[in-house]
Amino acid sequence: MKSYFAVAIIFVVLALLFGTFSLERSKNAAINESSATHVNFSNSCIHPGYGEFNVHNILFNTSEKLPPETVFRVAMPRNTTIRIKGIIFAKEYAVKEATSPRDVNKTKCYYDGKAKLKAFIGEPNLGDAWSTIQEKLKEPEELEVEIIPSEVDISLEKNATFEVKINTKNAEEGKTYYIYIVAFGERGWKSWAEIEVKIWKITASSTPRG
């Protein structure tokens, strides 16, 4: 009789342990599933070349009356300061994912969020691949370049605005400088645009010469 009672107790304990184990597995599975869903969502907007290629969402102008430009060119003398207005907009792109040989899903995404702005000096038309141009970019030395503000927030509702202040007091006469304004997106994307500054060559008669 005692042996039957002992066996019954063992079965009860095993049943309780199995139930607890099943509940923990169920909880862990739910957590893992939730994490996997979050990871897939966060990675759904990452495409091959993300962060490597130029986003092209930076525009310049000096007045609201003028259309914005992707490349800004200006000629000016030494000892002069110019202020160039810039905007960064949330650019739309799509990431395609093949779910079957016949079906392709498209995820609509945007280059937006916070971005830090920095100015470099480089050569003209460096290209659209960051791995190619980053070694050719240098800190401005002969030009004083200031970006205000140096950090912006881009959203679908509102473009981010900034100002590039360029002072040419230490510039070399007759030289052309190529300033690259680079936006480093907090989410990993990069964008850059070019400002070409040509310094006048002043002759004895003080006549600007191109």
Backbone as a printed PyTorch tensor [residue, N CA C, xyz], in Angstrom:
tensor([[[  0.8320,  -1.2040,   0.0000],
         [  0.0000,   0.0000,   0.0000],
         [  0.8610,   1.2460,   0.0000]],

        [[  1.9130,   1.1780,   0.8590],
         [  2.8190,   2.3200,   0.9320],
         [  3.5220,   2.5530,  -0.4000]],

        [[  3.8540,   1.4390,  -1.0780],
         [  4.5560,   1.5850,  -2.3610],
         [  3.6760,   2.2820,  -3.3850]],

        [[  2.3570,   1.9520,  -3.3990],
         [  1.4420,   2.6280,  -4.3280],
         [  1.3480,   4.1210,  -4.0120]],

        [[  1.3280,   4.4320,  -2.7270],
         [  1.2310,   5.8320,  -2.3020],
         [  2.4850,   6.6100,  -2.7260]],

        [[  3.6450,   5.9520,  -2.5870],
         [  4.9080,   6.5990,  -2.9780],
         [  4.9500,   6.8410,  -4.4770]],

        [[  4.4930,   5.8430,  -5.2380],
         [  4.4680,   5.9930,  -6.7020],
         [  3.5540,   7.1290,  -7.1080]],

        [[  2.4100,   7.2530,  -6.4280],
         [  1.4580,   8.3270,  -6.7400],
         [  2.0790,   9.6850,  -6.4860]],

        [[  2.8030,   9.7940,  -5.3670],
         [  3.4650,  11.0730,  -5.0470],
         [  4.4980,  11.4250,  -6.1140]],

        [[  5.2620,  10.4160,  -6.5440],
         [  6.2830,  10.6480,  -7.5820],
         [  5.6410,  11.1600,  -8.8650]],

        [[  4.5140,  10.5470,  -9.2550],
         [  3.8130,  10.9840, -10.4700],
         [  3.3270,  12.4240, -10.3420]],

        [[  2.8290,  12.7800,  -9.1610],
         [  2.3470,  14.1560,  -8.9430],
         [  3.4910,  15.1490,  -9.0770]],

        [[  4.6340,  14.8340,  -8.4740],
         [  5.8080,  15.7230,  -8.5390],
         [  6.2830,  15.8760,  -9.9750]],

        [[  6.3590,  14.7520, -10.6960],
         [  6.7890,  14.8090, -12.0930],
         [  5.8390,  15.6490, -12.9320]],

        [[  4.5330,  15.5150, -12.6740],
         [  3.5470,  16.2930, -13.4270],
         [  3.7260,  17.7810, -13.1780]],

        [[  3.9780,  18.1470, -11.9040],
         [  4.1940,  19.5610, -11.5760],
         [  5.4500,  20.0950, -12.2460]],

        [[  6.5270,  19.2920, -12.2080],
         [  7.7740,  19.7160, -12.8510],
         [  7.6010,  19.8830, -14.3480]],

        [[  6.9050,  18.9600, -14.9820],
         [  6.6790,  19.0310, -16.4290],
         [  5.8550,  20.2560, -16.7950]],

        [[  4.8320,  20.5440, -15.9580],
         [  3.9970,  21.7170, -16.2180],
         [  4.7900,  23.0000, -16.1110]],

        [[  5.6570,  23.0870, -15.0740],
         [  6.4940,  24.2800, -14.9060],
         [  7.4520,  24.4390, -16.0730]],

        [[  8.0750,  23.3290, -16.5040],
         [  9.0100,  23.3560, -17.6290],
         [  8.3210,  23.7990, -18.9130]],

        [[  7.1130,  23.2940, -19.1390],
         [  6.3600,  23.6670, -20.3420],
         [  6.0080,  25.1410, -20.3320]],

        [[  5.6470,  25.6630, -19.1420],
         [  5.2970,  27.0770, -19.0300],
         [  6.5000,  27.9560, -19.3220]],

        [[  7.6760,  27.5750, -18.7840],
         [  8.8870,  28.3620, -19.0260],
         [  9.2650,  28.3390, -20.5000]],

        [[  9.1340,  27.1690, -21.1330],
         [  9.4260,  27.0750, -22.5660],
         [  8.5010,  27.9580, -23.3610]],

        [[  7.2300,  27.9760, -22.9570],
         [  6.2530,  28.8140, -23.6530],
         [  6.6120,  30.2830, -23.5250]],

        [[  7.0240,  30.7040, -22.2930],
         [  7.4140,  32.1010, -22.0800],
         [  8.6430,  32.4550, -22.9000]],

        [[  9.6520,  31.5560, -22.8650],
         [ 10.8790,  31.8160, -23.6120],
         [ 10.6220,  31.8860, -25.1020]],

        [[  9.7330,  30.9990, -25.5790],
         [  9.4060,  31.0140, -27.0070],
         [  8.7560,  32.3250, -27.3940]],

        [[  7.8620,  32.8260, -26.5130],
         [  7.1960,  34.0990, -26.7950],
         [  8.1910,  35.2360, -26.8260]],

        [[  9.1660,  35.2390, -25.8770],
         [ 10.1860,  36.2860, -25.8480],
         [ 11.0520,  36.2230, -27.0880]],

        [[ 11.4950,  35.0150, -27.4550],
         [ 12.3280,  34.8600, -28.6430],
         [ 11.5950,  35.2830, -29.8990]],

        [[ 10.3170,  34.9400, -29.9710],
         [  9.5230,  35.3110, -31.1420],
         [  9.3870,  36.8200, -31.2340]],

        [[  9.1610,  37.4720, -30.0780],
         [  9.0420,  38.9200, -30.0560],
         [ 10.3450,  39.5690, -30.4760]],

        [[ 11.4830,  39.0440, -29.9710],
         [ 12.7840,  39.5980, -30.3260],
         [ 13.0630,  39.4170, -31.8000]],

        [[ 12.7300,  38.2510, -32.3350],
         [ 12.9710,  37.9930, -33.7490],
         [ 12.1570,  38.9370, -34.6120]],

        [[ 10.9060,  39.1840, -34.1990],
         [ 10.0700,  40.1090, -34.9600],
         [ 10.6590,  41.5040, -34.9550]],

        [[ 11.1770,  41.9390, -33.7960],
         [ 11.7740,  43.2680, -33.6760],
         [ 13.0170,  43.3810, -34.5560]],

        [[ 13.8580,  42.3340, -34.5290],
         [ 15.0760,  42.3500, -35.3400],
         [ 14.7340,  42.4050, -36.8150]],

        [[ 13.7750,  41.5890, -37.2400],
         [ 13.3850,  41.5950, -38.6440],
         [ 12.8450,  42.9530, -39.0590]],

        [[ 12.0850,  43.6010, -38.1700],
         [ 11.5320,  44.9150, -38.4930],
         [ 12.6390,  45.9450, -38.6250]],

        [[ 13.6060,  45.9080, -37.6950],
         [ 14.6780,  46.8920, -37.7240],
         [ 15.6060,  46.6740, -38.9090]],

        [[ 15.7280,  45.4310, -39.3650],
         [ 16.6070,  45.1300, -40.4910],
         [ 15.9020,  45.2170, -41.8370]],

        [[ 14.5880,  45.4230, -41.8260],
         [ 13.8500,  45.4080, -43.0820],
         [ 14.2130,  46.5730, -43.9850]],

        [[ 14.7860,  47.6350, -43.4100],
         [ 15.1590,  48.8040, -44.2110],
         [ 16.6480,  48.8460, -44.5280]],

        [[ 17.3660,  47.7890, -44.2050],
         [ 18.7920,  47.7250, -44.5140],
         [ 18.9720,  46.9960, -45.8390]],

        [[ 19.5700,  47.6840, -46.7980],
         [ 19.7730,  47.0840, -48.1200],
         [ 21.2680,  46.9600, -48.4030]],

        [[ 21.6720,  46.1720, -49.3880],
         [ 23.0960,  46.0830, -49.7360],
         [ 23.6380,  47.4610, -50.1130]],

        [[ 24.7230,  47.8470, -49.5080],
         [ 25.2900,  49.1670, -49.7780],
         [ 24.7810,  50.2540, -48.8600]],

        [[ 23.9300,  49.9010, -47.9010],
         [ 23.4120,  50.8900, -46.9480],
         [ 24.5750,  51.4650, -46.1460]],

        [[ 24.7150,  52.7930, -46.1450],
         [ 25.8140,  53.4490, -45.4540],
         [ 27.0630,  53.6030, -46.2890]],

        [[ 27.1170,  52.9560, -47.4370],
         [ 28.2780,  53.0450, -48.3280],
         [ 28.0670,  54.0790, -49.4270]],

        [[ 26.8430,  54.1460, -49.9540],
         [ 26.5920,  55.0270, -51.0890],
         [ 25.9030,  56.3200, -50.6670]],

        [[ 26.1460,  57.3680, -51.4470],
         [ 25.6080,  58.6970, -51.1680],
         [ 24.0890,  58.6980, -51.2900]],

        [[ 23.4260,  59.2040, -50.2580],
         [ 21.9630,  59.2610, -50.2480],
         [ 21.4270,  60.3630, -51.1620]],

        [[ 22.1950,  61.4480, -51.3330],
         [ 21.7830,  62.5890, -52.1710],
         [ 20.5050,  63.2550, -51.6450]],

        [[ 20.5040,  63.6130, -50.3840],
         [ 19.3460,  64.3370, -49.8400],
         [ 19.7430,  65.6830, -49.2230]],

        [[ 20.8780,  66.2450, -49.7020],
         [ 21.3470,  67.5600, -49.2540],
         [ 21.2510,  68.5460, -50.4100]],

        [[ 20.6780,  69.7180, -50.1360],
         [ 20.5430,  70.7670, -51.1490],
         [ 21.0310,  72.0910, -50.5660]],

        [[ 21.5170,  73.0010, -51.4720],
         [ 22.0310,  74.3050, -51.0560],
         [ 21.3370,  75.4310, -51.8070]],

        [[ 21.3070,  76.6130, -51.1680],
         [ 20.9760,  77.8690, -51.8460],
         [ 21.3730,  79.0280, -50.9380]],

        [[ 21.3890,  80.2370, -51.4790],
         [ 21.7250,  81.4280, -50.6910],
         [ 20.5070,  82.2900, -50.4260]],

        [[ 19.4040,  81.9780, -51.0870],
         [ 18.1890,  82.7720, -50.9190],
         [ 16.9750,  81.9000, -51.1700]],

        [[ 15.8810,  82.2300, -50.4950],
         [ 14.6370,  81.4840, -50.6940],
         [ 14.0720,  81.7060, -52.0940]],

        [[ 14.5370,  82.7570, -52.7680],
         [ 14.0570,  83.0600, -54.1120],
         [ 14.7330,  82.1920, -55.1690]],

        [[ 15.8360,  81.5550, -54.7930],
         [ 16.5780,  80.7350, -55.7430],
         [ 16.2790,  79.2550, -55.5130]],

        [[ 16.2560,  78.4650, -56.5870],
         [ 16.0220,  77.0240, -56.4200],
         [ 17.2200,  76.3620, -55.7490]],

        [[ 16.9970,  75.3560, -54.9260],
         [ 18.1160,  74.6560, -54.2810],
         [ 18.9220,  73.8570, -55.2950]],

        [[ 20.2030,  73.6810, -54.9960],
         [ 21.1060,  72.9720, -55.8950],
         [ 21.8390,  71.8710, -55.1420]],

        [[ 22.1720,  70.8120, -55.8730],
         [ 22.9340,  69.7180, -55.2730],
         [ 24.4210,  70.0450, -55.2170]],

        [[ 24.9030,  70.8720, -56.1500],
         [ 26.2830,  71.3630, -56.1390],
         [ 26.2210,  72.8800, -56.1820]],

        [[ 26.8550,  73.5260, -55.2040],
         [ 26.7990,  74.9910, -55.1300],
         [ 28.1550,  75.5550, -55.5370]],

        [[ 28.1500,  76.5260, -56.4670],
         [ 29.3860,  77.1420, -56.9570],
         [ 29.3560,  78.6370, -56.6940]],

        [[ 30.4700,  79.1690, -56.2000],
         [ 30.5510,  80.5930, -55.9110],
         [ 31.9830,  81.0730, -56.1380]],

        [[ 32.1210,  82.3150, -56.6520],
         [ 33.4220,  82.9700, -56.8080],
         [ 33.4480,  84.1760, -55.8840]],

        [[ 34.5250,  84.3440, -55.1320],
         [ 34.5880,  85.4100, -54.1390],
         [ 36.0380,  85.7890, -53.8550]],

        [[ 36.2770,  86.9980, -53.3420],
         [ 37.6430,  87.4190, -53.0140],
         [ 38.0830,  86.8910, -51.6520]],

        [[ 39.3300,  87.1340, -51.3220],
         [ 39.8210,  86.8160, -49.9770],
         [ 39.2020,  87.7750, -48.9670]],

        [[ 39.3360,  87.4210, -47.6940],
         [ 38.8350,  88.2520, -46.5930],
         [ 37.3380,  88.5190, -46.7070]],

        [[ 36.6170,  87.4950, -47.1340],
         [ 35.1700,  87.6150, -47.2970],
         [ 34.4870,  86.4330, -46.6090]],

        [[ 33.2770,  86.6890, -46.1370],
         [ 32.4800,  85.6270, -45.5190],
         [ 31.1750,  85.4520, -46.2830]],

        [[ 30.8350,  84.2180, -46.5640],
         [ 29.5690,  83.9120, -47.2320],
         [ 28.8010,  82.9040, -46.3890]],

        [[ 27.4860,  83.0350, -46.4050],
         [ 26.6140,  82.1000, -45.6870],
         [ 25.7280,  81.3840, -46.7040]],

        [[ 25.7880,  80.0800, -46.6940],
         [ 25.0260,  79.2680, -47.6440],
         [ 24.0090,  78.4430, -46.8660]],

        [[ 22.7600,  78.5310, -47.2730],
         [ 21.7010,  77.7800, -46.6040],
         [ 21.6270,  76.3630, -47.1680]],

        [[ 21.3760,  75.4290, -46.2890],
         [ 21.2530,  74.0410, -46.7120],
         [ 20.0380,  73.3680, -46.1020]],

        [[ 19.5310,  72.3640, -46.8000],
         [ 18.4310,  71.5630, -46.2690],
         [ 18.7550,  70.0840, -46.4580]],

        [[ 18.2300,  69.2790, -45.5620],
         [ 18.3010,  67.8230, -45.6980],
         [ 16.8800,  67.2930, -45.5760]],

        [[ 16.4390,  66.5430, -46.5660],
         [ 15.0700,  66.0320, -46.5570],
         [ 15.0590,  64.5180, -46.3620]],

        [[ 13.9400,  64.0210, -45.8740],
         [ 13.7720,  62.5800, -45.6560],
         [ 13.5080,  61.9120, -47.0070]],

        [[ 14.5080,  61.2660, -47.5330],
         [ 14.3960,  60.6630, -48.8660],
         [ 13.8230,  59.2500, -48.7760]],

        [[ 12.8510,  58.9910, -49.6280],
         [ 12.1940,  57.6800, -49.6280],
         [ 12.9780,  56.6800, -50.4700]],

        [[ 12.9790,  55.4440, -50.0270],
         [ 13.5390,  54.3530, -50.8210],
         [ 12.7920,  53.0700, -50.4700]],

        [[ 12.9580,  52.0600, -51.2890],
         [ 12.2490,  50.7940, -51.0790],
         [ 13.2450,  49.6430, -51.0450]],

        [[ 12.9850,  48.7100, -50.1540],
         [ 13.7990,  47.5030, -50.0580],
         [ 12.9580,  46.3250, -50.5310]],

        [[ 13.4630,  45.5950, -51.5070],
         [ 12.7330,  44.4660, -52.0720],
         [ 13.2100,  43.1600, -51.4390]],

        [[ 12.2480,  42.2830, -51.1650],
         [ 12.5550,  40.9720, -50.5980],
         [ 11.7380,  39.9180, -51.3270]],

        [[ 12.4270,  38.9610, -51.9290],
         [ 11.7470,  37.8970, -52.6670],
         [ 11.2450,  36.8400, -51.6930]],

        [[  9.9380,  36.6800, -51.6220],
         [  9.3470,  35.6610, -50.7560],
         [  9.1500,  34.3420, -51.4920]],

        [[  9.1740,  34.3980, -52.8140],
         [  9.0690,  33.2070, -53.6530],
         [  9.5710,  33.6000, -55.0430]],

        [[  9.7420,  32.6310, -55.9360],
         [ 10.2030,  32.9820, -57.2860],
         [  9.2980,  33.9820, -57.9990]],

        [[  8.0400,  34.0600, -57.5960],
         [  7.1040,  34.9560, -58.2870],
         [  6.6980,  36.1700, -57.4580]],

        [[  6.8930,  36.0910, -56.1600],
         [  6.4210,  37.1610, -55.2760],
         [  7.5870,  37.9540, -54.6980]],

        [[  7.4560,  39.2870, -54.7340],
         [  8.4620,  40.1880, -54.1720],
         [  7.7660,  41.2070, -53.2760]],

        [[  8.1890,  41.2800, -52.0380],
         [  7.6500,  42.2730, -51.1120],
         [  8.5130,  43.5300, -51.1300]],

        [[  7.8680,  44.6870, -51.0680],
         [  8.5800,  45.9590, -51.0140],
         [  8.2960,  46.6380, -49.6800]],

        [[  9.3610,  47.0560, -49.0110],
         [  9.2270,  47.7950, -47.7600],
         [  9.6020,  49.2470, -48.0100]],

        [[  8.6720,  50.1570, -47.7270],
         [  8.9450,  51.5840, -47.9190],
         [  9.7160,  52.1080, -46.7120]],

        [[ 10.8340,  52.7650, -46.9770],
         [ 11.6920,  53.2740, -45.9100],
         [ 12.1060,  54.7100, -46.2210]],

        [[ 12.7340,  55.3580, -45.2350],
         [ 13.1770,  56.7450, -45.4000],
         [ 14.5460,  56.9390, -44.7540]],

        [[ 15.3500,  57.7540, -45.4140],
         [ 16.5870,  58.2180, -44.7960],
         [ 16.2160,  59.4260, -43.9440]],

        [[ 16.0910,  59.2270, -42.6550],
         [ 15.6720,  60.3030, -41.7660],
         [ 16.3210,  60.1120, -40.4040]],

        [[ 15.8080,  60.8260, -39.4040],
         [ 16.3630,  60.7350, -38.0610],
         [ 17.4570,  61.7670, -37.8300]],

        [[ 18.1960,  61.5870, -36.7620],
         [ 19.2590,  62.5310, -36.4220],
         [ 20.4950,  62.3020, -37.2870]],

        [[ 21.2090,  63.4030, -37.5720],
         [ 22.4300,  63.3130, -38.3700],
         [ 23.4130,  64.3840, -37.9150]],

        [[ 24.6880,  64.0250, -37.9030],
         [ 25.7470,  64.9840, -37.5920],
         [ 26.3670,  65.4810, -38.8960]],

        [[ 26.6400,  66.7790, -38.9540],
         [ 27.1780,  67.4020, -40.1590],
         [ 28.6350,  67.7880, -39.9490]],

        [[ 29.4410,  67.5380, -40.9680],
         [ 30.8550,  67.8770, -40.8870],
         [ 31.3470,  68.3330, -42.2560]],

        [[ 32.3210,  69.2640, -42.2580],
         [ 32.8590,  69.8110, -43.5030],
         [ 34.2630,  69.2670, -43.7540]],

        [[ 34.5320,  68.9460, -45.0230],
         [ 35.8450,  68.4650, -45.4420],
         [ 36.2640,  69.1950, -46.7150]],

        [[ 37.5580,  69.1390, -47.0150],
         [ 38.0880,  69.6330, -48.2830],
         [ 38.5210,  68.4250, -49.1040]],

        [[ 38.1550,  68.4260, -50.3920],
         [ 38.5210,  67.3100, -51.2550],
         [ 38.7380,  67.7550, -52.6860]],

        [[ 38.6620,  66.8110, -53.5920],
         [ 38.8100,  67.0670, -55.0190],
         [ 37.4270,  67.1220, -55.6540]],

        [[ 37.3230,  67.6700, -56.8730],
         [ 36.0000,  67.7320, -57.5160],
         [ 35.5020,  66.3550, -57.9300]],

        [[ 34.1970,  66.1710, -57.8280],
         [ 33.5320,  64.9570, -58.3260],
         [ 34.1880,  63.6750, -57.8090]],

        [[ 34.2370,  63.5360, -56.5110],
         [ 34.8960,  62.3670, -55.9250],
         [ 34.0990,  61.0830, -56.1100]],

        [[ 32.7980,  61.1920, -56.3110],
         [ 31.9940,  59.9900, -56.5220],
         [ 30.9930,  59.7580, -55.4120]],

        [[ 30.3360,  58.6090, -55.4770],
         [ 29.2280,  58.3100, -54.5680],
         [ 29.4980,  57.1460, -53.6260]],

        [[ 30.7240,  56.6370, -53.5910],
         [ 31.0590,  55.5210, -52.7000],
         [ 31.9300,  56.0300, -51.5570]],

        [[ 31.4660,  55.8650, -50.3340],
         [ 32.1740,  56.3900, -49.1750],
         [ 33.5500,  55.7570, -49.0140]],

        [[ 33.6790,  54.4750, -49.2780],
         [ 34.9710,  53.8000, -49.1350],
         [ 36.0080,  54.3740, -50.0840]],

        [[ 35.5540,  54.9950, -51.1830],
         [ 36.4690,  55.5830, -52.1580],
         [ 36.8690,  56.9970, -51.7840]],

        [[ 35.9240,  57.7750, -51.2770],
         [ 36.2090,  59.1950, -51.0580],
         [ 36.7590,  59.5160, -49.6710]],

        [[ 36.5190,  58.6740, -48.6710],
         [ 36.8660,  59.0570, -47.3000],
         [ 38.3620,  59.3050, -47.1220]],

        [[ 39.2090,  58.5810, -47.8540],
         [ 40.6480,  58.7860, -47.7340],
         [ 41.1050,  60.0630, -48.4330]],

        [[ 40.2500,  60.6230, -49.2840],
         [ 40.6140,  61.8320, -50.0290],
         [ 40.0720,  63.1090, -49.3820]],

        [[ 39.3520,  62.9620, -48.2910],
         [ 38.7970,  64.1180, -47.5950],
         [ 39.7250,  64.5530, -46.4660]],

        [[ 39.9080,  65.8730, -46.3540],
         [ 40.7910,  66.4310, -45.3280],
         [ 40.0650,  67.5290, -44.5520]],

        [[ 40.5870,  67.8340, -43.3890],
         [ 40.0400,  68.9240, -42.5910],
         [ 40.3370,  70.2520, -43.2900]],

        [[ 39.3860,  71.1930, -43.2910],
         [ 39.6370,  72.5090, -43.9000],
         [ 40.7660,  73.2350, -43.1610]],

        [[ 41.7210,  73.7660, -43.9280],
         [ 42.8330,  74.4960, -43.3300],
         [ 42.8750,  75.9500, -43.8090]],

        [[ 42.9150,  76.1520, -45.1140],
         [ 43.0140,  77.5100, -45.6480],
         [ 41.6740,  78.2440, -45.6150]],

        [[ 40.6040,  77.5070, -45.5060],
         [ 39.2730,  78.0990, -45.3740],
         [ 38.7450,  77.8360, -43.9700]],

        [[ 38.0210,  78.7990, -43.4390],
         [ 37.3260,  78.5980, -42.1730],
         [ 35.8780,  78.2380, -42.4880]],

        [[ 35.4860,  77.0220, -42.1380],
         [ 34.1420,  76.5250, -42.4560],
         [ 33.4400,  76.1390, -41.1580]],

        [[ 32.2550,  76.6940, -40.9730],
         [ 31.4560,  76.3900, -39.7870],
         [ 30.0460,  75.9920, -40.2170]],

        [[ 29.5280,  74.9150, -39.6440],
         [ 28.1660,  74.4580, -39.9390],
         [ 27.2990,  74.6980, -38.7090]],

        [[ 26.1880,  75.4040, -38.9150],
         [ 25.2860,  75.7640, -37.8160],
         [ 23.8530,  75.3330, -38.1670]],

        [[ 23.2540,  74.4200, -37.3700],
         [ 23.8590,  73.6310, -36.2900],
         [ 24.6420,  72.4590, -36.8690]],

        [[ 25.4440,  71.8400, -36.0460],
         [ 26.2540,  70.7140, -36.5110],
         [ 25.5230,  69.3800, -36.3810]],

        [[ 24.3430,  69.4020, -35.7630],
         [ 23.5180,  68.1980, -35.6530],
         [ 22.0660,  68.5620, -35.9280]],

        [[ 21.4010,  67.7810, -36.7710],
         [ 20.0260,  68.0780, -37.1770],
         [ 19.1570,  66.8430, -37.0140]],

        [[ 17.8490,  67.0710, -37.1140],
         [ 16.8740,  65.9780, -37.0250],
         [ 15.9630,  66.0570, -38.2430]],

        [[ 15.9850,  65.0260, -39.0800],
         [ 15.2060,  65.0060, -40.3220],
         [ 13.9560,  64.1690, -40.1160]],

        [[ 12.8100,  64.6810, -40.5490],
         [ 11.5570,  63.9370, -40.4240],
         [ 10.7420,  64.1040, -41.6970]],

        [[  9.7060,  63.2670, -41.8350],
         [  8.8300,  63.3640, -43.0060],
         [  8.0510,  64.6690, -42.9940]],

        [[  7.7520,  65.1650, -41.8050],
         [  6.9320,  66.3690, -41.6840],
         [  7.7180,  67.6450, -41.9430]],

        [[  9.0190,  67.6270, -41.6820],
         [  9.7890,  68.8600, -41.7840],
         [ 11.2300,  68.5740, -42.1910]],

        [[ 11.7160,  69.3260, -43.2000],
         [ 13.1140,  69.2160, -43.5970],
         [ 14.0130,  69.8190, -42.5220]],

        [[ 15.2080,  69.2880, -42.4010],
         [ 16.1970,  69.8760, -41.4990],
         [ 16.9190,  70.9980, -42.2350]],

        [[ 17.1460,  72.1120, -41.5690],
         [ 17.8410,  73.2490, -42.1750],
         [ 19.1370,  73.5220, -41.4190]],

        [[ 20.1180,  74.0260, -42.1540],
         [ 21.3940,  74.3880, -41.5470],
         [ 22.0320,  75.4970, -42.3780]],

        [[ 23.1390,  76.0170, -41.8960],
         [ 23.8440,  77.0900, -42.5930],
         [ 25.3360,  76.7850, -42.6070]],

        [[ 25.9570,  77.0060, -43.7660],
         [ 27.4010,  76.8300, -43.9020],
         [ 28.0370,  78.2150, -43.9950]],

        [[ 28.8790,  78.5330, -43.0400],
         [ 29.5620,  79.8300, -42.9990],
         [ 31.0080,  79.6330, -43.4440]],

        [[ 31.4020,  80.3180, -44.5310],
         [ 32.7370,  80.1590, -45.1040],
         [ 33.4680,  81.4930, -45.0630]],

        [[ 34.6520,  81.5040, -44.4510],
         [ 35.4950,  82.6970, -44.4030],
         [ 36.7740,  82.4380, -45.1880]],

        [[ 37.1460,  83.3830, -46.0660],
         [ 38.2670,  83.1720, -46.9880],
         [ 39.5010,  84.0020, -46.6360]],

        [[ 39.6350,  84.4500, -45.3980],
         [ 40.7470,  85.3480, -45.0680],
         [ 42.1150,  84.6860, -45.2440]],

        [[ 42.1860,  83.3760, -45.1070],
         [ 43.4620,  82.6700, -45.2690],
         [ 43.5490,  81.9060, -46.5890]],

        [[ 42.6080,  82.1570, -47.4840],
         [ 42.5780,  81.4230, -48.7550],
         [ 43.6630,  81.9210, -49.7070]],

        [[ 44.0070,  81.0870, -50.6560],
         [ 45.0160,  81.4240, -51.6620],
         [ 44.3350,  81.9880, -52.9040]],

        [[ 44.8060,  83.1500, -53.3600],
         [ 44.2070,  83.7870, -54.5310],
         [ 44.3490,  82.9020, -55.7690]],

        [[ 43.2910,  82.8590, -56.5580],
         [ 43.3040,  82.0850, -57.7890],
         [ 43.0650,  80.5950, -57.6050]],

        [[ 42.8800,  80.1560, -56.3820],
         [ 42.6950,  78.7290, -56.1110],
         [ 41.2170,  78.3930, -55.9800]],

        [[ 40.8610,  77.1790, -56.3820],
         [ 39.4920,  76.6900, -56.2350],
         [ 39.4570,  75.6080, -55.1630]],

        [[ 38.5430,  75.7710, -54.2200],
         [ 38.3950,  74.8240, -53.1150],
         [ 37.0880,  74.0430, -53.2880]],

        [[ 37.1460,  72.7660, -52.9380],
         [ 35.9680,  71.9080, -53.0350],
         [ 35.6210,  71.4290, -51.6280]],

        [[ 34.5550,  72.0160, -51.1010],
         [ 34.1130,  71.6980, -49.7420],
         [ 33.0240,  70.6310, -49.8120]],

        [[ 33.1960,  69.5800, -49.0340],
         [ 32.1840,  68.5250, -48.9640],
         [ 31.4870,  68.5910, -47.6050]],

        [[ 30.1770,  68.7950, -47.6510],
         [ 29.3670,  68.7430, -46.4420],
         [ 28.8130,  67.3260, -46.3280]],

        [[ 29.1980,  66.6300, -45.2680],
         [ 28.8220,  65.2220, -45.0990],
         [ 27.8700,  65.0880, -43.9140]],

        [[ 26.7690,  64.3880, -44.1500],
         [ 25.8090,  64.0830, -43.0840],
         [ 25.9790,  62.6200, -42.6880]],

        [[ 26.2430,  62.3930, -41.4140],
         [ 26.3740,  61.0350, -40.8800],
         [ 25.0930,  60.7030, -40.1210]],

        [[ 24.2180,  59.9230, -40.7510],
         [ 22.9540,  59.5700, -40.1210],
         [ 23.1530,  58.6740, -38.9140]],

        [[ 22.3840,  58.9180, -37.8710],
         [ 22.4740,  58.1140, -36.6510],
         [ 22.1600,  56.6460, -36.9360]],

        [[ 21.3520,  56.3880, -37.9670],
         [ 20.9620,  55.0170, -38.3120],
         [ 21.9300,  54.3610, -39.2940]],

        [[ 23.0110,  55.0710, -39.6390],
         [ 24.0420,  54.4490, -40.4650],
         [ 24.1650,  54.9810, -41.8780]],

        [[ 23.1680,  55.7170, -42.3810],
         [ 23.2660,  56.2300, -43.7440],
         [ 24.2030,  57.4330, -43.7930]],

        [[ 24.6950,  57.7310, -44.9990],
         [ 25.5710,  58.8830, -45.2120],
         [ 25.1240,  59.6440, -46.4580]],

        [[ 25.3210,  60.9400, -46.4190],
         [ 24.9950,  61.7780, -47.5700],
         [ 26.0180,  62.8980, -47.6470]],

        [[ 26.3870,  63.2840, -48.8640],
         [ 27.3300,  64.3930, -48.9980],
         [ 27.0230,  65.2000, -50.2540]],

        [[ 27.3720,  66.4890, -50.1730],
         [ 27.1590,  67.4090, -51.2870],
         [ 28.3330,  68.3810, -51.3360]],

        [[ 28.5330,  68.9640, -52.5080],
         [ 29.7560,  69.7260, -52.7730],
         [ 29.4880,  71.2280, -52.9050]],

        [[ 30.3750,  72.0200, -52.3010],
         [ 30.3790,  73.4730, -52.4790],
         [ 31.7130,  73.8590, -53.1130]],

        [[ 31.6470,  74.4550, -54.2950],
         [ 32.8570,  74.8700, -55.0070],
         [ 33.0960,  76.3650, -54.7710]],

        [[ 34.2420,  76.6970, -54.1910],
         [ 34.5790,  78.0930, -53.8850],
         [ 35.8240,  78.4850, -54.6740]],

        [[ 35.6540,  79.4350, -55.5880],
         [ 36.7740,  79.9290, -56.3940],
         [ 37.1970,  81.2970, -55.8660]],

        [[ 38.4810,  81.4300, -55.5090],
         [ 39.0050,  82.6820, -54.9670],
         [ 39.5370,  83.5420, -56.1080]],

        [[ 39.0660,  84.7810, -56.1530],
         [ 39.4910,  85.6790, -57.2230],
         [ 41.0010,  85.9090, -57.1810]],

        [[ 41.5290,  86.0910, -58.3710],
         [ 42.9230,  86.5110, -58.5280],
         [ 42.9120,  88.0150, -58.7450]],

        [[ 43.4150,  88.7720, -57.7660],
         [ 43.3750,  90.2230, -57.8400],
         [ 44.6310,  90.7360, -58.5290]],

        [[ 44.4510,  91.5130, -59.6020],
         [ 45.5700,  92.1060, -60.3290],
         [ 45.9280,  93.4540, -59.7210]],

        [[ 46.9390,  94.0880, -60.2870],
         [ 47.3910,  95.3880, -59.7820],
         [ 46.3030,  96.4390, -59.8860]],

        [[ 45.4120,  96.2880, -60.8670],
         [ 44.3270,  97.2550, -61.0520],
         [ 43.1070,  96.9090, -60.2080]],

        [[ 43.2550,  95.8590, -59.3470],
         [ 42.1760,  95.4190, -58.4500],
         [ 40.9500,  94.9320, -59.2080]],

        [[ 41.1910,  94.3800, -60.3900],
         [ 40.1000,  93.8410, -61.1870],
         [ 40.0540,  92.3310, -61.0220]],

        [[ 38.9320,  91.7800, -60.6010],
         [ 38.8380,  90.3190, -60.4500],
         [ 39.0920,  89.6150, -61.7730]],

        [[ 39.8800,  88.5670, -61.7340],
         [ 40.1570,  87.8040, -62.9430],
         [ 39.8780,  86.3380, -62.6860]],

        [[ 39.0320,  85.7730, -63.5650],
         [ 38.7100,  84.3580, -63.3940],
         [ 39.8600,  83.5120, -63.7380]]])
